[in-house]
Amino acid sequence: MTRGGPDSHASGETRNDFSGRAESVFMARDIHDLTFVSGGGPQASHVPWQVPAAPASFVNRRAELARLGSALGNRDGAQVVVCEGPRGIGKTALLRQGAAALSDRFPGGQFYFEFPQVDAGKRGDADLAVTAFLRKLGVNGKYLPNTYDERVAEFRTLTRDTATLVVLEGAEEPAQVRALIPSGAGSAVLVASDGPSLAELELDGARSMTLRPLEPEDGRKLLLDMCDGTIDPDDRHCRDAADRLVAACHGLPLAIVMVATRLRRQLSPDVRALAEELEDEKRRLAGMGVSAHLTLSATFGLTYRRLSDAASTAYRALGSWPGPHIDGGLAASITGGREEDTRTWLRELVDANLIEEFAADRYRFRHELIRLDARDRAHHQDPAEERQARLRRGLDRYLVLMAFADHAVMGVRTRITDTAALMAGAADPFDGDQRRALDRLDDEREAIVELASAAAHAGFPDHAWQIAEMATALYMNVRYINDWVRTGTIGADAARTAGNPRAEARLRAAVSRPLTDLGKLDQAGEQLDRALEAVEHVDDLMLRSSVHEFHGRYLDYVDPERAIGAYDRARELSEHVARTAASVEEQRNGRRGAALAVYFRGRAHAAADRLDVADAELTDALGRFRALADERMAARVRVSLGRLHQRVGRLRDASRELNDAVRALRGGKHKYYAAEACEILADIHAELGARDETRRHLADALAIYEECGSPRARTVRARLEELGDNGD
């Protein structure tokens, strides 16, 4: 546009000339007020609000919402938060709830995009999202920049002046997220990721949140909310069935929603029948669905189908492993592959949110229902022979771990398992450290029970009894008595199946201890009778000594005078071994067996009120264990001496012995025996009228007994309640 020169202006004339090319030309004179209305350019007044509404039923997640609140809106730049977890854990619901709760922090509006699945294992790229966002900002048609980079730059330009929220679902690559970060101060991007991992974004300052399953109370609330009155909370039977349904769902929100939907769609909902169905692991996943095609297995299948062939095979292999967790070496054994290849597919499964690394080189499934899915796929896709071979390889590897742990914890002792053969040529994962080995056995507590059972049922009785025998290294120190009963009984029966009377006698004698602790004296006596029968013709003096010792400990409860005779027999046999054994190790084993017999005989004399004899016997036993450098048993003898001193009124001596014993036992993680000492200390302080100290020691004992599942917990809890009721 060209205006006339000075002469034409002075004459009052206006001349408009135009040359060149343009889409539109505007010519005017004396413009006072002008408004442009674009047919496709950006409109600054357009504020998007795209995030879908939060679900009507949303329970708890207060901690996660608080973390979102603290992470967003408090920085000069833009913050990225990645919400991780398996499918169905509630990531979408959390982010939508967070977007609604924090809406006032984002005056620039809220964008939402779910990356579409474009073909197998691939999702759409960020260009789809940024183009959609620009259109929502009013940039349409020919006004859209020509290239992807220009479109990303335009999005950043249009969001630079105000805080804006972007919510993304299904992102698989960090680049998809980086392109969609608004540039305005206080802006944020919330990402729900099913995998692969977006951990690379943390290098740019992103935060990650991993969602965990709902607690039972929250799961129950979600189920009741979603059932629309189908479950009557005032009906005790309905409440119990609802709790069973929630337990079957293991806190997975999607599973709970599917169960509620199934109940709502039934013409005559039967909560108890559905609970019974879902308690059967073989029917559980199929039962958690709305239709034949909309099931929990189908949901997990979306992730499974994207795995590589190696990772999908490994997923099924891990699902058929009975234990709750694995390490890298065990995973390689199960799959039959090389350890370096194993690391690759383990990483892929971690990135897919199917398993997680919960400790260094220790892995477990992200959720119990994912484990069931993997097991079901193995059952339907892999031949039975291959599943058997995987179990055998895994059990072989597991026995090596157990052998090293047993030796580190217990040192020289009577063993039937040939631990030397198991450990030959293998590296000690504990470097002989007793505490590390006992900690690992404690971590393996659930696995030990499951693997002994699985080995016995799969036709591997030798593996079953060896696991059970070496597990006593845990049970004799931490005293999980219910686990001990189950594992020991499985092992003893497996040893009988394998035709190994030595192993059977060893395990039946040992399992009498937890049975006695539980007050099941008839069962304990039956196990000992079978142990004595099995060992009668066995040429193993130390084993026979051990069985007589366990028999004496049972007789302490039913016939104390006969118990003395059993301990005398155990001592004679052990001392004979100590005198005549060819190896130093066998001699030491004999000395330790004799020390045990003296110790338990001293306790039997104390129970019979022969206190002077008991004092002499216990003092003798303490010297024997100190000579053997057996700190655990020396501390146990000091507990018995402390009790003896208390009975005769030597409270100062009793307190000294007991406090020293507690320190030694706790330092070595021998919790159960520390609890016994705490109880006696409580008795002493009760005599002295020191109520606070009495309560403290009883509380310490109760915590240990509850953790170990001991029936002593009821007695100690009652004493604490009595002190509380009568306290100041």
C-alpha positions in Angstrom: 0.0 0.0 0.0 1.4 3.4 -1.0 0.0 6.7 0.2 0.2 9.8 -2.0 3.0 12.3 -1.6 2.8 15.7 0.2 1.2 17.5 -2.6 -1.7 15.1 -2.9 -2.2 15.1 0.8 -2.3 18.9 0.9 -4.9 18.9 -1.8 -7.1 16.5 0.2 -6.6 13.7 -2.2 -5.7 10.2 -1.2 -4.3 7.7 -3.7 -4.0 3.9 -2.9 -1.6 2.0 -5.0 -0.6 -1.7 -4.6 1.9 -3.8 -6.4 3.2 -7.3 -5.7 1.5 -10.4 -4.5 -0.5 -11.0 -1.3 -3.3 -13.2 0.0 -5.2 -10.2 1.4 -4.8 -6.4 1.1 -6.4 -3.9 3.4 -6.6 -0.2 2.3 -8.1 2.5 4.4 -7.8 6.2 5.5 -8.0 7.8 8.9 -8.1 4.6 10.9 -9.2 5.2 14.5 -10.1 1.7 15.8 -9.4 -1.6 14.2 -10.1 -5.3 15.1 -8.8 -8.2 13.0 -10.8 -11.5 13.0 -8.6 -14.3 11.7 -9.9 -17.2 9.7 -7.2 -19.5 10.9 -4.5 -17.7 12.9 -4.0 -17.9 16.7 -6.6 -16.6 19.0 -5.1 -15.6 22.3 -8.5 -15.7 24.1 -9.0 -19.4 23.4 -8.2 -21.4 26.6 -8.3 -25.2 26.2 -9.7 -27.5 28.9 -9.2 -30.9 27.4 -8.3 -33.3 30.3 -11.3 -35.7 30.8 -13.2 -35.5 34.1 -11.8 -37.3 37.1 -13.6 -40.6 37.9 -16.6 -40.4 40.2 -15.2 -43.2 42.4 -11.7 -42.2 43.5 -10.3 -43.5 46.8 -7.4 -42.3 48.9 -4.2 -41.7 46.9 -3.8 -38.7 49.2 0.0 -39.1 49.5 0.3 -39.3 45.7 -1.9 -36.2 45.2 0.2 -34.4 47.8 3.3 -35.3 45.9 1.8 -33.9 42.7 0.8 -30.7 44.5 4.3 -30.2 45.9 6.0 -30.9 42.5 3.8 -28.6 40.3 3.4 -24.9 40.2 6.3 -24.1 42.5 9.1 -23.6 39.9 10.2 -20.9 37.5 10.3 -23.4 34.6 8.1 -26.3 33.6 8.0 -29.5 35.6 7.5 -33.0 34.3 6.1 -35.8 36.4 6.0 -39.4 35.1 3.5 -41.7 36.8 4.6 -45.3 36.4 3.1 -48.7 37.2 1.5 -51.7 35.7 -1.7 -51.5 33.6 -4.8 -51.1 35.8 -2.9 -49.6 38.8 -4.8 -46.3 38.5 -2.4 -43.9 36.8 -5.1 -42.3 34.6 -7.4 -41.8 37.5 -4.7 -40.2 39.6 -3.6 -37.7 36.8 -7.1 -36.7 36.0 -7.9 -36.2 39.7 -4.7 -34.2 40.0 -5.5 -32.0 37.0 -8.9 -31.2 38.5 -7.6 -30.5 42.0 -4.8 -28.2 40.7 -6.7 -26.5 37.9 -6.3 -23.0 39.5 -2.5 -23.2 39.0 -2.8 -23.3 35.2 -4.6 -20.3 33.8 -3.3 -21.2 30.4 -5.6 -24.2 30.4 -5.1 -28.0 30.2 -4.1 -30.0 27.2 -4.7 -33.8 26.9 -3.4 -36.3 24.4 -3.4 -40.1 24.3 -0.9 -41.5 21.9 -2.8 -43.8 19.5 -1.6 -47.3 18.7 -0.7 -47.1 15.0 0.6 -50.7 14.5 1.9 -53.6 16.5 4.2 -52.2 19.2 4.2 -48.7 17.9 2.4 -45.5 18.9 1.9 -42.3 17.1 4.5 -39.6 17.3 4.4 -36.2 19.1 3.6 -34.4 15.9 0.0 -35.7 16.2 -0.2 -34.2 19.6 1.4 -30.8 18.9 -0.7 -30.3 15.8 -3.9 -31.0 17.8 -2.7 -28.6 20.5 -2.1 -25.8 18.0 -5.5 -26.2 16.6 -7.0 -25.9 20.0 -5.0 -22.7 20.4 -6.7 -21.4 17.2 -3.9 -22.1 14.7 -5.7 -23.8 11.8 -5.2 -24.8 8.2 -2.7 -22.8 6.2 -1.5 -21.1 9.3 0.0 -24.2 10.8 3.8 -24.1 10.4 5.1 -26.4 7.6 7.5 -28.6 9.6 7.3 -30.5 12.8 10.1 -28.5 14.4 8.3 -25.3 13.5 5.1 -26.6 15.0 6.8 -27.4 18.3 8.4 -24.0 18.4 5.0 -22.3 17.7 3.4 -24.3 20.6 6.2 -23.1 22.9 5.7 -19.5 21.7 1.9 -19.6 22.3 2.4 -21.0 25.9 5.2 -18.7 27.0 3.2 -16.2 28.9 1.1 -18.3 31.3 1.2 -21.6 33.2 -0.2 -24.5 31.2 -0.8 -28.1 32.0 -0.3 -31.0 29.6 -1.5 -34.5 30.4 -0.2 -37.4 28.2 -1.0 -41.1 28.2 0.8 -43.8 26.3 4.1 -42.0 25.7 6.9 -44.5 25.0 9.9 -42.3 24.3 11.3 -39.2 26.1 11.2 -37.3 22.8 7.4 -37.6 22.7 7.3 -35.8 26.0 10.0 -33.2 25.5 8.3 -31.8 22.4 5.1 -31.1 24.4 6.5 -29.2 27.4 4.9 -25.7 27.6 7.4 -22.9 28.0 5.5 -20.7 30.5 6.8 -20.5 34.0 4.9 -22.8 36.4 3.7 -25.1 33.5 3.7 -28.8 33.9 3.4 -32.1 32.0 1.9 -35.2 33.7 2.6 -38.5 32.0 1.0 -41.9 32.5 3.5 -44.5 31.4 2.8 -48.2 30.9 6.4 -48.6 29.6 9.0 -48.6 28.2 10.7 -46.6 30.8 10.9 -42.8 30.5 13.7 -42.6 33.1 15.8 -40.6 30.7 13.6 -37.6 31.4 14.9 -37.5 34.9 18.2 -36.2 33.5 16.2 -33.1 32.5 14.8 -32.8 36.0 11.6 -34.8 35.7 10.1 -36.5 38.7 8.9 -40.1 38.7 6.1 -41.6 40.8 5.4 -45.3 41.0 1.9 -46.3 42.0 1.4 -49.2 44.4 -1.8 -51.3 44.9 -4.5 -50.0 47.1 -4.6 -50.9 50.8 -7.5 -53.3 51.7 -9.6 -50.6 53.3 -9.4 -48.4 50.2 -10.0 -51.4 47.9 -13.2 -52.2 49.9 -14.4 -48.6 49.6 -13.8 -48.6 45.9 -15.7 -51.9 45.5 -18.7 -50.7 47.5 -18.8 -47.4 45.6 -18.7 -49.1 42.2 -21.3 -51.8 43.2 -24.1 -49.3 43.5 -25.7 -51.1 46.4 -25.2 -54.6 45.1 -23.2 -55.4 48.3 -25.0 -54.7 51.5 -22.4 -53.4 54.0 -24.7 -54.2 56.9 -24.8 -57.9 56.0 -21.9 -59.7 57.7 -21.8 -62.4 55.1 -21.7 -59.8 52.3 -19.0 -57.9 54.0 -16.9 -61.0 54.5 -17.4 -61.9 50.8 -16.5 -58.3 49.8 -13.2 -58.6 51.7 -12.4 -61.8 50.0 -13.0 -60.2 46.6 -10.7 -57.3 47.5 -8.1 -59.8 48.6 -8.3 -61.6 45.3 -7.8 -58.4 43.5 -4.6 -57.6 45.5 -5.4 -53.9 45.5 -5.4 -53.5 41.7 -8.0 -50.8 41.0 -8.9 -52.1 37.5 -9.5 -55.6 38.9 -11.8 -54.2 41.6 -13.7 -52.2 39.0 -14.1 -55.2 36.7 -15.4 -57.3 39.7 -17.9 -54.6 40.6 -19.0 -54.3 37.0 -19.5 -58.1 36.8 -21.6 -58.0 39.9 -23.7 -55.1 38.7 -24.5 -56.9 35.4 -25.7 -60.1 37.0 -29.4 -60.5 37.3 -29.1 -62.1 40.7 -25.7 -61.0 42.1 -24.1 -63.6 44.3 -21.2 -62.0 46.1 -20.2 -65.1 48.0 -20.2 -67.3 44.9 -18.0 -64.8 43.0 -15.6 -64.6 46.0 -15.3 -68.4 46.0 -14.6 -68.4 42.2 -11.9 -65.8 42.4 -10.2 -67.4 45.3 -9.2 -70.2 42.9 -6.1 -68.9 41.2 -6.7 -71.0 38.1 -10.0 -69.2 37.5 -9.2 -65.8 38.9 -8.0 -63.8 35.9 -10.7 -65.1 33.6 -13.3 -64.3 36.3 -12.1 -60.7 36.5 -13.8 -59.5 33.3 -16.9 -57.9 31.9 -17.1 -60.1 28.8 -15.1 -62.8 27.1 -12.9 -60.2 25.4 -12.8 -57.6 28.2 -10.8 -59.3 30.9 -7.8 -58.6 33.0 -5.7 -61.0 31.0 -6.7 -59.1 27.8 -5.5 -55.9 29.5 -2.1 -57.4 30.4 -2.0 -58.8 26.9 -1.6 -55.3 25.5 1.8 -55.1 27.1 2.7 -58.8 26.6 2.2 -58.6 22.8 4.7 -55.8 22.6 7.5 -57.8 24.1 10.3 -59.3 22.1 10.3 -63.1 21.6 13.0 -63.6 24.2 11.3 -61.3 26.8 7.9 -63.0 26.3 9.4 -66.4 26.7 11.2 -65.2 29.9 8.0 -63.7 31.1 6.2 -67.0 30.9 9.3 -68.8 32.5 9.3 -66.5 35.5 5.5 -66.9 35.8 6.0 -70.7 36.2 8.7 -70.2 38.9 7.0 -70.8 42.3 9.1 -68.3 44.3 8.0 -64.6 44.6 11.3 -63.2 43.4 14.5 -64.1 41.6 18.0 -62.8 41.0 19.8 -62.5 37.7 21.6 -65.8 38.1 18.5 -67.7 39.0 16.6 -66.1 36.1 19.4 -67.3 33.7 19.1 -70.8 35.1 15.3 -70.9 34.8 15.4 -69.8 31.2 18.5 -71.8 30.3 20.2 -68.8 28.8 23.4 -66.9 29.3 23.5 -64.3 32.1 24.5 -61.5 29.8 21.5 -62.2 27.6 19.3 -62.4 30.7 20.2 -58.9 31.7 18.8 -57.6 28.4 15.4 -59.2 28.8 15.2 -58.4 32.5 15.6 -54.8 31.5 12.9 -55.1 28.9 10.5 -56.6 31.4 11.3 -53.8 33.9 10.7 -51.1 31.2 7.4 -52.7 30.4 6.3 -52.4 34.0 5.8 -56.1 34.3 8.6 -56.8 36.8 10.6 -54.4 39.1 14.1 -54.5 40.6 13.3 -54.1 44.3 16.9 -54.5 45.4 20.3 -54.9 43.7 19.9 -57.7 41.1 16.6 -58.9 42.8 13.4 -58.9 40.7 9.7 -59.6 41.3 6.5 -59.1 39.4 5.0 -55.6 39.7 1.7 -57.2 40.9 0.5 -60.6 42.0 -2.1 -60.6 39.2 0.6 -60.1 36.6 2.4 -63.1 38.0 -0.8 -65.1 37.6 -1.1 -63.9 34.0 2.5 -65.0 33.3 1.9 -68.4 34.9 -1.4 -68.9 32.9 0.4 -68.0 29.7 3.1 -70.5 30.5 0.5 -73.2 31.2 -1.2 -72.6 27.9 1.7 -71.9 25.6 4.7 -74.0 26.9 4.9 -77.8 26.9 4.8 -79.5 30.3 8.3 -80.9 29.7 9.8 -77.5 29.3 8.1 -76.2 32.5 9.4 -79.2 34.4 12.9 -78.5 33.0 12.8 -74.9 34.0 11.8 -75.8 37.6 14.5 -78.4 37.8 17.2 -75.9 36.7 15.9 -73.2 39.1 15.8 -75.6 42.0 19.4 -76.7 41.3 20.5 -73.1 41.4 18.5 -72.4 44.5 20.1 -75.2 46.5 23.5 -73.6 46.0 22.3 -70.4 47.5 20.7 -72.2 50.4 23.9 -74.2 51.0 26.1 -71.1 51.3 23.5 -69.5 53.6 23.3 -72.5 55.8 27.1 -72.7 56.2 27.4 -69.0 56.9 24.7 -69.0 59.5 25.2 -72.3 61.3 28.8 -73.2 60.7 29.6 -76.8 61.5 26.5 -78.8 62.4 24.8 -82.1 61.6 23.7 -82.1 58.0 22.3 -84.7 55.7 22.6 -82.5 52.6 25.9 -82.8 50.8 26.5 -79.0 51.0 30.2 -79.4 49.9 29.1 -80.8 46.6 26.6 -78.0 46.1 29.1 -75.3 46.8 32.0 -76.8 44.8 33.1 -74.4 42.1 30.6 -71.7 43.0 31.2 -68.2 44.5 30.0 -67.5 48.0 27.4 -64.7 47.7 27.8 -63.9 51.4 31.6 -64.1 51.8 30.9 -66.2 54.9 29.1 -63.3 56.6 26.5 -64.7 59.0 24.4 -61.6 59.2 24.2 -61.1 55.4 23.3 -64.8 55.0 20.6 -64.7 57.7 19.2 -61.5 56.2 18.9 -63.2 52.8 17.3 -66.3 54.3 14.8 -64.0 56.0 14.1 -62.3 52.6 13.6 -65.8 51.1 11.1 -66.8 53.8 8.1 -67.0 51.5 10.1 -68.6 48.7 11.4 -71.4 50.9 7.9 -72.6 51.7 6.6 -72.3 48.1 9.7 -74.0 46.6 9.7 -76.9 49.0 6.0 -77.5 48.2 6.5 -77.1 44.4 9.5 -79.4 44.4 7.6 -82.2 46.2 4.5 -81.9 44.0 6.6 -81.8 40.8 8.3 -85.0 41.6 11.6 -83.7 42.9 11.6 -85.0 46.4 15.4 -84.7 46.9 15.2 -81.0 46.2 12.3 -80.6 48.6 13.9 -82.2 51.6 17.2 -80.5 51.0 15.5 -77.1 50.9 13.6 -78.0 54.1 16.7 -79.1 55.9 18.8 -76.0 55.0 15.8 -73.8 55.9 16.2 -74.7 59.5 19.2 -72.3 59.5 16.5 -69.6 59.3 13.9 -71.2 61.6 16.3 -72.0 64.4 17.3 -68.3 64.5 14.3 -66.3 63.6 11.7 -68.9 64.6 8.9 -68.6 62.0 7.2 -71.6 63.6 4.2 -71.9 61.2 6.6 -71.8 58.2 8.8 -74.4 59.9 5.9 -76.8 60.5 4.8 -76.6 56.9 8.3 -76.8 55.3 9.6 -79.4 57.7 6.6 -81.7 57.2 6.8 -81.4 53.4 10.6 -82.1 53.6 10.2 -85.1 55.9 7.5 -86.7 53.7 9.6 -86.0 50.6 12.6 -87.7 52.2 10.5 -90.7 52.9 9.4 -90.7 49.2 13.0 -90.4 48.1 13.9 -93.4 50.4 16.3 -91.4 52.6 15.8 -92.4 56.2 18.6 -90.1 57.4 17.0 -87.0 56.0 13.5 -88.2 57.1 14.8 -88.7 60.7 16.5 -85.3 60.7 13.5 -83.4 59.5 10.9 -85.2 61.6 13.0 -84.6 64.7 13.5 -80.9 63.9 9.8 -80.2 63.1 8.8 -81.5 66.5 10.2 -78.2 67.9 7.7 -75.8 66.3 4.9 -78.2 66.9 5.8 -78.2 70.6 5.9 -74.4 70.6 2.4 -74.4 69.1 1.2 -76.7 71.8 0.6 -79.5 69.3 2.2 -82.1 71.5 0.4 -85.1 70.0 1.7 -84.2 66.6 5.2 -83.5 67.9 5.3 -86.9 69.6 4.1 -88.6 66.4 6.9 -87.0 64.4 9.5 -88.0 67.0 8.3 -91.6 67.0 8.7 -91.8 63.3 12.1 -90.1 63.5 13.3 -92.7 66.1 12.0 -95.5 63.9 13.8 -94.1 60.8 17.1 -93.5 62.6 17.1 -96.9 64.5 19.2 -98.7 61.9 21.2 -95.7 60.6 24.9 -95.8 61.1 25.2 -92.1 62.0 26.0 -91.4 65.6 25.6 -87.6 65.4 22.2 -87.9 63.7 21.1 -90.4 66.4 22.3 -88.0 69.1 20.4 -85.1 67.5 17.2 -87.1 67.4 17.6 -88.1 71.1 18.2 -84.4 71.9 14.9 -83.3 70.2 13.1 -86.2 71.9 14.3 -84.9 75.2 13.0 -81.5 74.5 9.6 -82.9 73.7 9.7 -85.0 76.9 10.4 -81.8 78.9 6.7 -81.1 78.4 5.2 -84.5 78.8 7.6 -86.5 81.1 10.5 -84.4 82.5 12.2 -87.3 84.3 12.5 -89.3 81.0 13.9 -86.1 79.3 17.0 -86.4 81.5 17.6 -89.9 80.1 17.2 -88.7 76.5 19.8 -85.9 77.1 22.2 -88.4 78.7 21.9 -90.6 75.6 22.5 -87.7 73.3 25.5 -86.6 75.2 27.1 -90.1 75.2 26.7 -90.4 71.5 28.1 -86.9 70.8 31.1 -87.3 73.1 31.9 -90.7 71.4 32.0 -88.8 68.1 34.2 -86.1 69.6 36.7 -88.7 70.8 36.8 -91.0 67.7 35.9 -88.9 64.6 38.6 -88.8 61.9 38.1 -85.2 60.9 38.4 -82.0 62.9 35.0 -80.9 61.7 33.3 -84.1 62.9 35.1 -83.8 66.2 33.8 -80.2 66.6 30.3 -81.4 65.7 30.5 -84.0 68.4 31.6 -81.4 71.0 28.8 -79.1 70.0 26.3 -81.9 70.2 27.5 -82.7 73.7 27.3 -79.1 74.7 23.7 -78.9 73.5 22.8 -82.0 75.6 24.4 -80.5 78.7 22.5 -77.3 78.2 19.1 -78.8 77.8 19.7 -81.2 80.6 20.5 -78.2 82.8 17.2 -76.6 81.8 15.4 -79.9 82.7 17.0 -79.9 86.2 15.9 -76.2 86.6 12.3 -77.1 85.7 12.5 -79.9 88.3 13.7 -77.4 91.0 17.1 -78.9 91.2 18.6 -75.5 91.1 22.1 -76.2 92.2 22.5 -79.0 89.7 21.0 -76.8 87.0 23.4 -73.9 87.8 26.4 -76.3 87.5 25.1 -77.8 84.2 24.3 -74.4 82.6 27.7 -73.0 83.7 29.3 -76.1 82.2 27.4 -75.6 78.9 28.3 -71.9 78.8 32.0 -72.8 79.0 31.6 -75.4 76.2 29.9 -73.0 73.8 32.4 -70.3 74.5 35.2 -72.8 73.7 33.4 -73.4 70.4 33.0 -69.7 69.8 29.3 -70.3 69.4 27.9 -66.9 70.3 24.3 -67.7 69.6 24.1 -70.7 71.9 26.3 -69.0 74.6 23.7 -66.2 74.6 20.9 -68.7 75.0 22.6 -70.3 78.0 22.9 -66.9 79.5 19.2 -66.4 79.2 18.6 -69.6 81.1 21.2 -68.6 83.7 19.4 -65.3 84.0 16.1 -67.0 84.7 17.8 -69.2 87.3 19.3 -66.2 89.1 15.9 -64.5 89.1 14.3 -67.6 90.7 16.8 -67.5 93.6 16.6 -63.8 94.1 19.9 -62.7 92.6 18.3 -60.0 90.5 21.4 -58.0 89.8 23.2 -61.1 88.4 20.0 -62.0 86.4 19.7 -58.6 84.9 23.4 -58.6 83.9 23.2 -62.0 82.2 19.9 -61.2 80.4 21.0 -57.8 79.1 24.2 -59.2 77.8 22.2 -62.0 76.1 19.7 -59.6 74.5 22.6 -57.6 73.0 24.3 -60.7 71.6 21.1 -62.2 70.2 19.8 -59.0 68.6 23.2 -58.3 67.1 23.1 -61.7 65.5 19.5 -61.4 64.5 18.4 -64.3 66.7 15.1 -62.5 67.5 13.1 -65.3 69.1 15.5 -66.0 71.9 15.9 -62.3 72.6 12.2 -62.2 73.2 12.5 -64.8 75.9 15.1 -62.7 77.6 12.9 -59.6 77.3 10.1 -61.5 79.1 12.3 -62.4 82.0 13.6 -58.8 82.3 10.0 -57.7 82.4 9.4 -60.1 85.3 12.4 -58.7 87.1 11.3 -55.1 86.7 7.8 -56.0 87.7 9.2 -57.4 91.0 11.0 -54.1 91.5 7.9 -52.1 90.7 9.4 -50.4 87.7 6.3 -50.3 85.5 7.7 -48.3 82.6 10.6 -50.7 82.2 8.3 -53.7 82.5 6.1 -52.3 79.7 9.2 -51.6 77.5 10.5 -55.1 77.8 7.1 -56.7 77.2 6.5 -54.5 74.2 9.9 -55.6 72.7 9.0 -59.3 73.3 5.5 -58.8 71.8 6.9 -57.3 68.6 9.2 -60.3 68.1 6.6 -62.9 68.9 4.1 -61.3 66.5 6.6 -61.2 63.7 7.5 -64.9 64.2 3.9 -66.0 64.6 4.4 -67.4 68.1 1.4 -68.1 70.3 3.4 -66.5 73.2 2.2 -63.2 71.6 -1.3 -63.7 73.2 0.1 -64.1 76.7 2.4 -61.1 76.4 -0.3 -58.9 74.8 -2.6 -59.7 77.7 0.1 -58.7 80.2 0.6 -55.4 78.4 -3.2 -54.7 78.4 -3.3 -55.4 82.1 -0.5 -53.0 82.7 -2.3 -50.4 80.6 -5.6 -50.8 82.3 -4.1 -50.4 85.7 -1.5 -47.9 84.8 -1.3 -44.2 85.8 
